Amino acid sequence: MKYRIVNVAYMPDAPVPDYGQMLRQSGFDVEYIKTTCTTESEIIAACAQADAVIGAATYQRFSREVI
């Protein structure tokens, strides 16, 4: 089963690891999507079919509507 993981806090110049690559190296079959969302509606749209979401709690609001 392929897992769809969405990183909604992607910043190309940030010194963070490539989580998709790390998961694949660990044996997980993942579709890893990198995007930058700043509004609730963008987060909802990007994560509609996601199995997991990576975000930055201090940067993005995961309100009741988003969850």
N, C-alpha and C positions, 0 to 999 in steps of 0.2 A: 504494500500500500504506500503510495506516495503522499507525503504530508506537504501541505501548502503553508509556508511560514512567511509572514509579511513583517518586514521591518519598516515601521512608519516614521522612524526617526533617523533615517539614513542621511548622513552628512559625508560627502565624498572625501573631504579633507581631514576628517576627524581620525585620530590615531586609535581606532578600534579594530578588533579582529573581524575577519569575514566569517560570521556565524554559519552561513550556508556551507562554506567549505569545511568548517570544523565539524558540522553535523554529518556531512557526506563522508569525511574521513573516519568518523566514528561508526559508520555503517548504516546510517539512516538514509532512506530514499526521500529526499526533500526537493520541493520546488521553492526556492528562496527568492523572494521579491523585495527589492530595495526601493523605497519611495520616501518622500518627505511630505507629511501631512501636517497642516497647521490648523485646520478647522474640524469640528465634529463630523460634518458631512463628508469631508475628504477621508477621514478615518473609517467611517462606516462604508463608504464606497470601496475603498482599497481592501478592506478586511471581510467583505461579505461572504466569501467562500473560504476564509482562512481557518486552518486548524489551530494555529498559534499566532500570537502577535508580539512583536518586540517594539517597545516604545520607550520614551523618556518621560517619566511621571512629572518632572519639573517643567517640561517643555510642552507637553500635550495633555489635554483634559480628556480623561476617560470617564465621561459622565454616565448616568443611568441610560441615557439614550444611546450612547456608543456601545455600552456593554449589552 
